[in-house]
Amino acid sequence: SPALDIQHKLTFKGEIQLQVKSSEIRKLSHISGENAVSSYRQITENYRKKEEICEKLDNKRKENTSIYDE
């Protein structure tokens, strides 16, 4: 069913995001103390920006497809 398909896509997207995040964090693991905190903040900030861009693209795609659906 379509609902299950959407759920699967959401889960898959979430898993990819987690993988990206954990690999970024691993890169930081050798940095100590204050540097690690600021680097982590930077990564989190970049990550959030990417999320926003993805959301905008998703919304654009939905708008575009709805034109053809009618």
Secondary structure as GFF3:
##gff-version 3
##sequence-region A 1 70
A	DSSP	alpha_helix	2	28	.	.	.	ID=ss1
A	DSSP	alpha_helix	33	69	.	.	.	ID=ss2
###
